[in-house]
């Protein structure tokens, strides 16, 4: 017999943003709520959801910020079956950074739509049709053209063979207009550019954007500080969308 959970409708307001963004710090979650509760009431709701095991928590050791995500029980409660958020300990920091970056782009109205990896319900069919699923799909309009960009966040270096395999997957589909890599350091960014150029040639770089943010592992509040390359031209991230 399934457990009966007695909570009022206001709690659904807290759980809904987590279904979209996968994992949020407390302030970001509170900003998603309308009307935003005062902090005392907000904390009370969070404690109740944690006590019911509908959400899980993580404290960033660098920023000391607390992050909240749906637990398997919370996903079941929301009837999330086709696209569970699937938070795993080994990818938790990566998922946080993908959310922080894409959410900041949304807040600045630089993108029209963000689809995170976990939101794609039929992944097997999606891979069959479009070859590869990125960390996020960014959609925006520029010069009267609708762009679809695949975002890949690389916090650590992959082997050369994995790098090339991933790029070839993107080359095999026309679903994405560009592939956008984001790194936590210029050194890691340059290494990826070097590997791709050496093995696939300069032509492969024309459809790949490379950006880095030195504070990526600590804070992604200032997307204007994200810089890198589009083809052979140095650029800021925000210039992509303007």
GROMACS elastic network, one bead per residue, 0.5 to 0.9 nm:
[ bonds ]
;  ai    aj funct       b0    kb
    5    52     6  0.80283   500
    5    77     6  0.86194   500
    7    10     6  0.80877   500
    7    11     6  0.67026   500
    7    12     6  0.87924   500
    8    11     6  0.60478   500
    8    12     6  0.78491   500
    9    12     6  0.54303   500
    9    13     6  0.73073   500
   10    13     6  0.53648   500
   10    14     6  0.71806   500
   10    45     6  0.89201   500
   11    14     6  0.52037   500
   11    15     6  0.65076   500
   11    16     6  0.87814   500
   11    45     6  0.71538   500
   11    46     6  0.89844   500
   11    49     6  0.79236   500
   12    15     6  0.50242   500
   12    16     6  0.59334   500
   12    78     6  0.84336   500
   13    16     6  0.54758   500
   13    17     6  0.73557   500
   13    32     6  0.86281   500
   13    33     6  0.65692   500
   13    34     6  0.83389   500
   14    17     6  0.65180   500
   14    18     6  0.74553   500
   14    29     6  0.73410   500
   14    30     6  0.80874   500
   14    32     6  0.83216   500
   14    33     6  0.70838   500
   14    45     6  0.82198   500
   14    46     6  0.82911   500
   15    18     6  0.53942   500
   15    19     6  0.66123   500
   15    54     6  0.85297   500
   15    55     6  0.82180   500
   15    69     6  0.85316   500
   15    70     6  0.72418   500
   15    74     6  0.79341   500
   15    78     6  0.81837   500
   16    19     6  0.52169   500
   16    20     6  0.67772   500
   16    21     6  0.89380   500
   16    78     6  0.85413   500
   17    20     6  0.51439   500
   17    21     6  0.59798   500
   17    22     6  0.77155   500
   17    23     6  0.86359   500
   17    24     6  0.83220   500
   17    29     6  0.70031   500
   17    32     6  0.67724   500
   17    33     6  0.83893   500
   18    21     6  0.51667   500
   18    23     6  0.58228   500
   18    24     6  0.68868   500
   18    29     6  0.79082   500
   18    68     6  0.77407   500
   18    69     6  0.59122   500
   18    70     6  0.62629   500
   18    85     6  0.84198   500
   19    22     6  0.55482   500
   19    23     6  0.83671   500
   19    69     6  0.83086   500
   19    70     6  0.71775   500
   19    75     6  0.79270   500
   19    78     6  0.87033   500
   19    80     6  0.82443   500
   19    84     6  0.79697   500
   19    85     6  0.68019   500
   19   119     6  0.85362   500
   20    23     6  0.86548   500
   20    85     6  0.84386   500
   20   115     6  0.86329   500
   20   116     6  0.79780   500
   20   118     6  0.87326   500
   20   119     6  0.73351   500
   21    24     6  0.68874   500
   21    69     6  0.88325   500
   21    85     6  0.85534   500
   21    99     6  0.61514   500
   21   103     6  0.80996   500
   21   116     6  0.74784   500
   22    68     6  0.85787   500
   22    69     6  0.60333   500
   22    70     6  0.72507   500
   22    84     6  0.89141   500
   22    85     6  0.55195   500
   22    86     6  0.83001   500
   22    87     6  0.75576   500
   22    95     6  0.77070   500
   22    96     6  0.82632   500
   22    99     6  0.74355   500
   22   116     6  0.84475   500
   22   118     6  0.78588   500
   23    29     6  0.88665   500
   23    67     6  0.64557   500
   23    68     6  0.55992   500
   23    70     6  0.76621   500
   23    85     6  0.85751   500
   23    87     6  0.81871   500
   23    92     6  0.86283   500
   23    95     6  0.72421   500
   23    96     6  0.61343   500
   23    99     6  0.70019   500
   23   100     6  0.89974   500
   24    27     6  0.80573   500
   24    28     6  0.59513   500
   24    29     6  0.57563   500
   24    66     6  0.84065   500
   24    67     6  0.52711   500
   24    68     6  0.54772   500
   24    69     6  0.67625   500
   24    96     6  0.72223   500
   24    99     6  0.75007   500
   24   100     6  0.79289   500
   25    28     6  0.53732   500
   25    29     6  0.61978   500
   25    30     6  0.86710   500
   25    58     6  0.89673   500
   25    65     6  0.65179   500
   25    66     6  0.55107   500
   25    68     6  0.60640   500
   25    69     6  0.89531   500
   25    96     6  0.86956   500
   26    29     6  0.51409   500
   26    30     6  0.61387   500
   26    31     6  0.86275   500
   26    65     6  0.76606   500
   26    66     6  0.61845   500
   26    67     6  0.60747   500
   26    68     6  0.68762   500
   27    30     6  0.50474   500
   27    31     6  0.61614   500
   27    32     6  0.87623   500
   28    31     6  0.50408   500
   28    32     6  0.64746   500
   29    32     6  0.51734   500
   29    33     6  0.69423   500
   29    67     6  0.89711   500
   29    68     6  0.82256   500
   30    33     6  0.54259   500
   30    34     6  0.85503   500
   30    36     6  0.61395   500
   30    37     6  0.74238   500
   30    39     6  0.85029   500
   30    42     6  0.73725   500
   31    34     6  0.78084   500
   31    36     6  0.65371   500
   32    35     6  0.89183   500
   32    36     6  0.76149   500
   33    37     6  0.75522   500
   34    37     6  0.78240   500
   36    39     6  0.87416   500
   36    42     6  0.83179   500
   37    40     6  0.79774   500
   37    41     6  0.60920   500
   37    42     6  0.56364   500
   38    41     6  0.55971   500
   38    42     6  0.60854   500
   38    43     6  0.86956   500
   39    43     6  0.59970   500
   39    44     6  0.84728   500
   40    43     6  0.53168   500
   40    44     6  0.63281   500
   40    45     6  0.88743   500
   41    45     6  0.63087   500
   41    46     6  0.87209   500
   42    45     6  0.52393   500
   42    46     6  0.63560   500
   42    47     6  0.87782   500
   43    46     6  0.50564   500
   43    47     6  0.61726   500
   43    48     6  0.85999   500
   44    47     6  0.52186   500
   44    48     6  0.62536   500
   44    49     6  0.87475   500
   45    48     6  0.51100   500
   45    49     6  0.62488   500
   45    50     6  0.86438   500
   46    49     6  0.51488   500
   46    50     6  0.61498   500
   46    51     6  0.85521   500
   46    55     6  0.83633   500
   46    68     6  0.88845   500
   47    50     6  0.50758   500
   47    51     6  0.60502   500
   47    52     6  0.86105   500
   48    51     6  0.50569   500
   48    52     6  0.62583   500
   48    53     6  0.85893   500
   48    54     6  0.88950   500
   49    52     6  0.51209   500
   49    53     6  0.61739   500
   49    54     6  0.53784   500
   49    55     6  0.60071   500
   49    56     6  0.88006   500
   49    74     6  0.88576   500
   50    54     6  0.60383   500
   50    55     6  0.54117   500
   50    56     6  0.65819   500
   50    57     6  0.80817   500
   51    54     6  0.77649   500
   51    55     6  0.86324   500
   52    55     6  0.79292   500
   52    73     6  0.89360   500
   52    74     6  0.88971   500
   53    56     6  0.69855   500
   53    70     6  0.89225   500
   53    71     6  0.68310   500
   53    72     6  0.88299   500
   53    73     6  0.67455   500
   53    74     6  0.71948   500
   54    69     6  0.87842   500
   54    70     6  0.62441   500
   54    71     6  0.54175   500
   54    72     6  0.75626   500
   54    73     6  0.54896   500
   54    75     6  0.77038   500
   54    76     6  0.89630   500
   54    77     6  0.77603   500
   55    68     6  0.65412   500
   55    69     6  0.54965   500
   55    72     6  0.82558   500
   55    73     6  0.78893   500
   55    74     6  0.60651   500
   55    75     6  0.88960   500
   56    67     6  0.83350   500
   56    68     6  0.57671   500
   56    69     6  0.53439   500
   56    70     6  0.60812   500
   56    71     6  0.54598   500
   57    66     6  0.67211   500
   57    67     6  0.55480   500
   57    69     6  0.64371   500
   57    70     6  0.88464   500
   58    65     6  0.82727   500
   58    66     6  0.56042   500
   58    67     6  0.50714   500
   58    68     6  0.65926   500
   58    69     6  0.84674   500
   58    92     6  0.87586   500
   59    62     6  0.87713   500
   59    63     6  0.82312   500
   59    64     6  0.57515   500
   59    65     6  0.55504   500
   59    67     6  0.61250   500
   59    68     6  0.89906   500
   60    63     6  0.56032   500
   60    65     6  0.54548   500
   60    66     6  0.64020   500
   60    67     6  0.75849   500
   60    93     6  0.84463   500
   60   218     6  0.86165   500
   61    64     6  0.53365   500
   61    65     6  0.79218   500
   62    65     6  0.81464   500
   62   217     6  0.85051   500
   62   218     6  0.62535   500
   63    66     6  0.87203   500
   63   218     6  0.64534   500
   63   219     6  0.77905   500
   67    96     6  0.82676   500
   69    74     6  0.89436   500
   69    85     6  0.83935   500
   69    87     6  0.75763   500
   70    73     6  0.77222   500
   70    74     6  0.53015   500
   70    75     6  0.60956   500
   70    85     6  0.73755   500
   70    86     6  0.87432   500
   70    87     6  0.80709   500
   71    75     6  0.62497   500
   71    76     6  0.85574   500
   71    85     6  0.88479   500
   71    86     6  0.86961   500
   71    87     6  0.81487   500
   72    75     6  0.50890   500
   72    76     6  0.61918   500
   72    77     6  0.85581   500
   72    84     6  0.82002   500
   72    85     6  0.87829   500
   72    86     6  0.80375   500
   73    76     6  0.50580   500
   73    77     6  0.60992   500
   73    78     6  0.86903   500
   74    78     6  0.62751   500
   74    79     6  0.85170   500
   74    80     6  0.85270   500
   75    78     6  0.51190   500
   75    79     6  0.60791   500
   75    81     6  0.75724   500
   75    84     6  0.66396   500
   75    85     6  0.79510   500
   76    80     6  0.57155   500
   76    81     6  0.72582   500
   76    84     6  0.89304   500
   77    80     6  0.75709   500
   78    81     6  0.88183   500
   79    82     6  0.89633   500
   80    83     6  0.63696   500
   80    84     6  0.56969   500
   80    85     6  0.85896   500
   81    84     6  0.59436   500
   81   121     6  0.85949   500
   82   119     6  0.85250   500
   82   120     6  0.82394   500
   82   122     6  0.71044   500
   83    86     6  0.83002   500
   83   117     6  0.89673   500
   83   118     6  0.56209   500
   83   119     6  0.54471   500
   83   120     6  0.62639   500
   83   122     6  0.78526   500
   83   123     6  0.88305   500
   84    87     6  0.85757   500
   84   118     6  0.63676   500
   84   119     6  0.76855   500
   84   121     6  0.83561   500
   85   117     6  0.86808   500
   85   118     6  0.53055   500
   85   119     6  0.75834   500
   86   118     6  0.72263   500
   87    90     6  0.87548   500
   87    91     6  0.72386   500
   87    92     6  0.63148   500
   87    95     6  0.77964   500
   88    91     6  0.55063   500
   88    92     6  0.57755   500
   89    92     6  0.51060   500
   89    93     6  0.81335   500
   90    93     6  0.77958   500
   90    94     6  0.84933   500
   91    94     6  0.52222   500
   91    95     6  0.61066   500
   91    96     6  0.86834   500
   92    95     6  0.51234   500
   92    96     6  0.62387   500
   92    97     6  0.88019   500
   93    96     6  0.50486   500
   93    97     6  0.63462   500
   93    98     6  0.87391   500
   93   217     6  0.81296   500
   94    97     6  0.52753   500
   94    98     6  0.62954   500
   94    99     6  0.87104   500
   94   153     6  0.75025   500
   94   154     6  0.81970   500
   94   155     6  0.70864   500
   94   217     6  0.88496   500
   95    98     6  0.51699   500
   95    99     6  0.62230   500
   95   100     6  0.85951   500
   95   135     6  0.84889   500
   96    99     6  0.52475   500
   96   100     6  0.61064   500
   96   101     6  0.86481   500
   97   101     6  0.60274   500
   97   102     6  0.84759   500
   97   153     6  0.80421   500
   97   216     6  0.72563   500
   97   217     6  0.73072   500
   97   218     6  0.89174   500
   97   219     6  0.83124   500
   97   220     6  0.73456   500
   98   101     6  0.53553   500
   98   102     6  0.61422   500
   98   103     6  0.83214   500
   98   116     6  0.84107   500
   98   135     6  0.71214   500
   98   136     6  0.76169   500
   98   151     6  0.87553   500
   98   152     6  0.85498   500
   98   153     6  0.67255   500
   99   102     6  0.53511   500
   99   103     6  0.57552   500
   99   104     6  0.83860   500
   99   116     6  0.81508   500
   99   136     6  0.89549   500
  100   103     6  0.52402   500
  100   104     6  0.61549   500
  100   105     6  0.87533   500
  100   219     6  0.82488   500
  100   220     6  0.61052   500
  100   221     6  0.76310   500
  101   104     6  0.52972   500
  101   105     6  0.64470   500
  101   106     6  0.88160   500
  101   216     6  0.88379   500
  101   220     6  0.60089   500
  101   221     6  0.78151   500
  101   223     6  0.73683   500
  102   105     6  0.50816   500
  102   106     6  0.62679   500
  102   107     6  0.86998   500
  102   111     6  0.87283   500
  102   114     6  0.69681   500
  102   116     6  0.87852   500
  102   136     6  0.79340   500
  102   138     6  0.81801   500
  103   107     6  0.61509   500
  103   108     6  0.87040   500
  103   114     6  0.83251   500
  104   107     6  0.50092   500
  104   108     6  0.63085   500
  104   109     6  0.86625   500
  104   110     6  0.88096   500
  104   220     6  0.77950   500
  104   221     6  0.68159   500
  104   222     6  0.80192   500
  104   223     6  0.70275   500
  105   108     6  0.53032   500
  105   109     6  0.63837   500
  105   110     6  0.53822   500
  105   111     6  0.62383   500
  105   223     6  0.73933   500
  105   238     6  0.84543   500
  106   109     6  0.50019   500
  106   110     6  0.60143   500
  106   111     6  0.56497   500
  106   112     6  0.72995   500
  106   113     6  0.75641   500
  106   114     6  0.76479   500
  107   110     6  0.76730   500
  107   111     6  0.87751   500
  108   111     6  0.80284   500
  109   112     6  0.69691   500
  110   140     6  0.73761   500
  110   238     6  0.73990   500
  110   240     6  0.88979   500
  110   241     6  0.57167   500
  110   242     6  0.72915   500
  111   114     6  0.72640   500
  111   138     6  0.65341   500
  111   139     6  0.59240   500
  111   141     6  0.78656   500
  111   241     6  0.70715   500
  112   138     6  0.76783   500
  112   139     6  0.56343   500
  112   141     6  0.75119   500
  113   137     6  0.80525   500
  113   138     6  0.60360   500
  113   139     6  0.51420   500
  113   140     6  0.69117   500
  114   136     6  0.67047   500
  114   137     6  0.57693   500
  114   139     6  0.65369   500
  115   118     6  0.82540   500
  115   119     6  0.62754   500
  115   120     6  0.75964   500
  115   135     6  0.86974   500
  115   136     6  0.55256   500
  115   137     6  0.50953   500
  115   138     6  0.67787   500
  115   139     6  0.85060   500
  116   119     6  0.54520   500
  116   120     6  0.73705   500
  116   134     6  0.81169   500
  116   135     6  0.61013   500
  116   137     6  0.64504   500
  116   138     6  0.88324   500
  117   120     6  0.58747   500
  117   123     6  0.89690   500
  117   133     6  0.67143   500
  117   134     6  0.63582   500
  117   135     6  0.51066   500
  117   136     6  0.55053   500
  117   137     6  0.78439   500
  118   121     6  0.72982   500
  118   123     6  0.89325   500
  118   135     6  0.84983   500
  118   136     6  0.88868   500
  120   123     6  0.60183   500
  120   126     6  0.78096   500
  120   133     6  0.85605   500
  121   124     6  0.88929   500
  121   126     6  0.86047   500
  122   125     6  0.56111   500
  122   126     6  0.61504   500
  122   127     6  0.87727   500
  123   127     6  0.60637   500
  123   128     6  0.85043   500
  123   133     6  0.77881   500
  124   127     6  0.53109   500
  124   128     6  0.62867   500
  124   129     6  0.87437   500
  125   128     6  0.50118   500
  125   129     6  0.61636   500
  125   130     6  0.84394   500
  126   129     6  0.51881   500
  126   130     6  0.57247   500
  126   131     6  0.72107   500
  126   132     6  0.76856   500
  126   133     6  0.75296   500
  127   130     6  0.52242   500
  127   132     6  0.52169   500
  127   133     6  0.65517   500
  128   131     6  0.55660   500
  128   132     6  0.82100   500
  129   132     6  0.86753   500
  129   173     6  0.86106   500
  130   133     6  0.78105   500
  130   170     6  0.86983   500
  130   172     6  0.85100   500
  130   173     6  0.59132   500
  130   174     6  0.78513   500
  130   175     6  0.62101   500
  130   176     6  0.86462   500
  131   169     6  0.61353   500
  131   170     6  0.72152   500
  131   172     6  0.71651   500
  131   173     6  0.63549   500
  131   175     6  0.89471   500
  132   166     6  0.81044   500
  132   169     6  0.62622   500
  132   170     6  0.67007   500
  132   173     6  0.82722   500
  133   136     6  0.79831   500
  133   137     6  0.85724   500
  133   150     6  0.81464   500
  134   137     6  0.67093   500
  134   150     6  0.56226   500
  134   151     6  0.58691   500
  134   152     6  0.58043   500
  134   153     6  0.88701   500
  134   179     6  0.89172   500
  135   150     6  0.74701   500
  135   151     6  0.57415   500
  135   152     6  0.53293   500
  135   153     6  0.68764   500
  136   149     6  0.83800   500
  136   150     6  0.61285   500
  136   151     6  0.51234   500
  136   152     6  0.70985   500
  136   153     6  0.89610   500
  137   148     6  0.66971   500
  137   149     6  0.57183   500
  137   151     6  0.60483   500
  137   176     6  0.85354   500
  138   147     6  0.79852   500
  138   148     6  0.57328   500
  138   149     6  0.50849   500
  138   150     6  0.64606   500
  138   151     6  0.71205   500
  139   146     6  0.71482   500
  139   147     6  0.56480   500
  139   149     6  0.64491   500
  140   145     6  0.83672   500
  140   146     6  0.58396   500
  140   147     6  0.54311   500
  140   148     6  0.68625   500
  140   149     6  0.85431   500
  140   241     6  0.70829   500
  141   144     6  0.61477   500
  141   145     6  0.54113   500
  141   147     6  0.59352   500
  141   148     6  0.89168   500
  141   241     6  0.77465   500
  142   145     6  0.53162   500
  142   146     6  0.65357   500
  142   147     6  0.73388   500
  142   240     6  0.88067   500
  142   241     6  0.67098   500
  142   242     6  0.69585   500
  143   146     6  0.84535   500
  147   176     6  0.78547   500
  147   177     6  0.62680   500
  147   178     6  0.82348   500
  148   175     6  0.74998   500
  148   176     6  0.52653   500
  148   177     6  0.55806   500
  148   178     6  0.70877   500
  149   175     6  0.88905   500
  149   176     6  0.54587   500
  149   177     6  0.57951   500
  149   179     6  0.58185   500
  149   180     6  0.67084   500
  150   170     6  0.88131   500
  150   176     6  0.61902   500
  150   177     6  0.80193   500
  150   178     6  0.63707   500
  150   180     6  0.58821   500
  150   181     6  0.84308   500
  151   178     6  0.87613   500
  151   179     6  0.62569   500
  151   181     6  0.60682   500
  151   182     6  0.75928   500
  152   179     6  0.75488   500
  152   180     6  0.61276   500
  152   182     6  0.64065   500
  152   183     6  0.89031   500
  153   180     6  0.83995   500
  153   181     6  0.58918   500
  153   183     6  0.62772   500
  153   184     6  0.88172   500
  154   157     6  0.69290   500
  154   158     6  0.82586   500
  154   181     6  0.70493   500
  154   182     6  0.61866   500
  154   183     6  0.53013   500
  154   184     6  0.76042   500
  154   188     6  0.86379   500
  154   189     6  0.89108   500
  155   182     6  0.82852   500
  155   183     6  0.59142   500
  155   184     6  0.60164   500
  155   185     6  0.87289   500
  155   188     6  0.86278   500
  155   216     6  0.86645   500
  155   217     6  0.79983   500
  156   183     6  0.82059   500
  156   184     6  0.84239   500
  156   188     6  0.78700   500
  157   160     6  0.87672   500
  157   163     6  0.87934   500
  157   188     6  0.68938   500
  157   191     6  0.86243   500
  157   192     6  0.82583   500
  158   161     6  0.81348   500
  158   162     6  0.61622   500
  158   163     6  0.62588   500
  159   162     6  0.52846   500
  159   163     6  0.62987   500
  159   164     6  0.87648   500
  160   163     6  0.50923   500
  160   164     6  0.62267   500
  160   165     6  0.85219   500
  160   192     6  0.83844   500
  160   195     6  0.66641   500
  160   196     6  0.85048   500
  161   164     6  0.52590   500
  161   165     6  0.60124   500
  161   166     6  0.86102   500
  162   165     6  0.50208   500
  162   166     6  0.61297   500
  162   167     6  0.86418   500
  163   166     6  0.53645   500
  163   167     6  0.63904   500
  163   168     6  0.87550   500
  163   192     6  0.75367   500
  163   195     6  0.79148   500
  163   196     6  0.76029   500
  164   167     6  0.51239   500
  164   168     6  0.61077   500
  164   169     6  0.86010   500
  164   195     6  0.78765   500
  164   196     6  0.65408   500
  164   199     6  0.76507   500
  164   200     6  0.79435   500
  165   168     6  0.51790   500
  165   169     6  0.63117   500
  165   170     6  0.89042   500
  166   169     6  0.51164   500
  166   170     6  0.65640   500
  166   171     6  0.87767   500
  167   170     6  0.51359   500
  167   171     6  0.62014   500
  167   172     6  0.87435   500
  167   179     6  0.84221   500
  167   196     6  0.80259   500
  167   204     6  0.84167   500
  167   208     6  0.88825   500
  168   172     6  0.62202   500
  168   200     6  0.89242   500
  169   172     6  0.52262   500
  169   173     6  0.70474   500
  170   173     6  0.56076   500
  170   174     6  0.79670   500
  170   175     6  0.87063   500
  170   176     6  0.76281   500
  170   178     6  0.86784   500
  170   179     6  0.73453   500
  171   174     6  0.75554   500
  171   204     6  0.81822   500
  171   207     6  0.87091   500
  173   176     6  0.70376   500
  174   177     6  0.67065   500
  176   179     6  0.70376   500
  177   207     6  0.72471   500
  178   206     6  0.86784   500
  178   207     6  0.50532   500
  178   208     6  0.57366   500
  178   209     6  0.72162   500
  179   207     6  0.63480   500
  179   209     6  0.61431   500
  179   210     6  0.86419   500
  180   207     6  0.86142   500
  180   208     6  0.57825   500
  180   210     6  0.60551   500
  180   211     6  0.76393   500
  180   230     6  0.89949   500
  181   189     6  0.81337   500
  181   208     6  0.74533   500
  181   209     6  0.60151   500
  181   211     6  0.61229   500
  181   212     6  0.82618   500
  182   185     6  0.89463   500
  182   189     6  0.76458   500
  182   209     6  0.83768   500
  182   210     6  0.61063   500
  182   212     6  0.53270   500
  182   213     6  0.76153   500
  182   226     6  0.86180   500
  182   228     6  0.87942   500
  183   186     6  0.72859   500
  183   187     6  0.88993   500
  183   188     6  0.65472   500
  183   189     6  0.58851   500
  183   210     6  0.79039   500
  183   211     6  0.62387   500
  183   213     6  0.64420   500
  183   214     6  0.82557   500
  183   216     6  0.76365   500
  184   187     6  0.87214   500
  184   188     6  0.73729   500
  184   189     6  0.80856   500
  184   211     6  0.87454   500
  184   212     6  0.54841   500
  184   213     6  0.51439   500
  184   214     6  0.52928   500
  184   215     6  0.67892   500
  184   216     6  0.51512   500
  184   217     6  0.65723   500
  185   188     6  0.54863   500
  185   189     6  0.64169   500
  185   190     6  0.87685   500
  185   211     6  0.88159   500
  185   212     6  0.55260   500
  185   213     6  0.61473   500
  185   214     6  0.52538   500
  185   215     6  0.83975   500
  185   216     6  0.82566   500
  186   190     6  0.60326   500
  186   191     6  0.85585   500
  186   211     6  0.80069   500
  186   212     6  0.58121   500
  186   213     6  0.77809   500
  186   214     6  0.76005   500
  186   228     6  0.80768   500
  187   190     6  0.52363   500
  187   191     6  0.62879   500
  187   192     6  0.89022   500
  188   191     6  0.51227   500
  188   192     6  0.64728   500
  188   193     6  0.88004   500
  188   212     6  0.84785   500
  189   192     6  0.53612   500
  189   193     6  0.63841   500
  189   194     6  0.86993   500
  189   210     6  0.65341   500
  189   211     6  0.69395   500
  189   212     6  0.66093   500
  189   228     6  0.82390   500
  190   193     6  0.50686   500
  190   194     6  0.60591   500
  190   195     6  0.86381   500
  190   210     6  0.85428   500
  191   194     6  0.50572   500
  191   195     6  0.61821   500
  191   196     6  0.86295   500
  192   195     6  0.51664   500
  192   196     6  0.61209   500
  192   197     6  0.84369   500
  192   210     6  0.86233   500
  193   196     6  0.52958   500
  193   197     6  0.59745   500
  193   198     6  0.84562   500
  193   205     6  0.77422   500
  193   210     6  0.76892   500
  194   197     6  0.51881   500
  194   198     6  0.59799   500
  194   199     6  0.85477   500
  195   198     6  0.52770   500
  195   199     6  0.61769   500
  195   200     6  0.82400   500
  196   199     6  0.53905   500
  196   200     6  0.55221   500
  196   201     6  0.69140   500
  196   202     6  0.81611   500
  196   204     6  0.73175   500
  196   205     6  0.75069   500
  197   200     6  0.54364   500
  197   202     6  0.52862   500
  197   203     6  0.81216   500
  197   204     6  0.70922   500
  197   205     6  0.69595   500
  198   201     6  0.58018   500
  198   202     6  0.80928   500
  200   203     6  0.75259   500
  200   204     6  0.59867   500
  200   205     6  0.85495   500
  201   204     6  0.58530   500
  201   205     6  0.75671   500
  202   205     6  0.54016   500
  202   206     6  0.72250   500
  202   231     6  0.84017   500
  202   232     6  0.89149   500
  203   206     6  0.55807   500
  203   207     6  0.80657   500
  203   231     6  0.87360   500
  204   207     6  0.63610   500
  204   208     6  0.71775   500
  204   231     6  0.88197   500
  205   208     6  0.50474   500
  205   209     6  0.75526   500
  205   230     6  0.79142   500
  205   231     6  0.53312   500
  205   232     6  0.79254   500
  206   209     6  0.79892   500
  206   230     6  0.72252   500
  206   232     6  0.78256   500
  207   230     6  0.80324   500
  207   231     6  0.70879   500
  208   229     6  0.86372   500
  208   230     6  0.66809   500
  208   231     6  0.66773   500
  209   228     6  0.76699   500
  209   229     6  0.58418   500
  209   231     6  0.66459   500
  210   227     6  0.82112   500
  210   228     6  0.54166   500
  210   229     6  0.50904   500
  210   230     6  0.64573   500
  210   231     6  0.84050   500
  211   226     6  0.63030   500
  211   227     6  0.52167   500
  211   229     6  0.63102   500
  211   230     6  0.85295   500
  211   235     6  0.85036   500
  211   236     6  0.79103   500
  211   237     6  0.69104   500
  212   216     6  0.79383   500
  212   225     6  0.87148   500
  212   226     6  0.56413   500
  212   227     6  0.57270   500
  212   228     6  0.60638   500
  213   216     6  0.51608   500
  213   217     6  0.86168   500
  213   220     6  0.80109   500
  213   223     6  0.82707   500
  213   225     6  0.67044   500
  213   227     6  0.69323   500
  213   228     6  0.89018   500
  214   217     6  0.78476   500
  214   218     6  0.88417   500
  214   225     6  0.86963   500
  214   226     6  0.82426   500
  215   218     6  0.53356   500
  215   219     6  0.56592   500
  215   220     6  0.68520   500
  216   219     6  0.55070   500
  216   220     6  0.55531   500
  217   220     6  0.78929   500
  219   222     6  0.81048   500
  220   223     6  0.65419   500
  221   224     6  0.88412   500
  222   225     6  0.57398   500
  222   226     6  0.76702   500
  223   226     6  0.53274   500
  223   227     6  0.88116   500
  223   236     6  0.89496   500
  223   237     6  0.72040   500
  223   238     6  0.72600   500
  224   227     6  0.78508   500
  224   236     6  0.70274   500
  224   237     6  0.68716   500
  224   238     6  0.62783   500
  225   236     6  0.74755   500
  225   237     6  0.80128   500
  226   235     6  0.89988   500
  226   236     6  0.60211   500
  226   237     6  0.55334   500
  226   238     6  0.79609   500
  227   234     6  0.76807   500
  227   235     6  0.59305   500
  227   237     6  0.56436   500
  227   238     6  0.87007   500
  228   233     6  0.84574   500
  228   234     6  0.56951   500
  228   235     6  0.54854   500
  228   236     6  0.61913   500
  228   237     6  0.72590   500
  229   232     6  0.64677   500
  229   233     6  0.54992   500
  229   235     6  0.54305   500
  229   236     6  0.78590   500
  229   237     6  0.87903   500
  230   233     6  0.53351   500
  230   234     6  0.63743   500
  230   235     6  0.65147   500
  230   240     6  0.86727   500
  231   234     6  0.81369   500
  235   238     6  0.84870   500
  235   239     6  0.67566   500
  235   240     6  0.80898   500
  236   239     6  0.54810   500
  236   240     6  0.74386   500
  237   240     6  0.56910   500
  237   241     6  0.78220   500
  238   241     6  0.56778   500
  238   242     6  0.65578   500
  239   242     6  0.51856   500
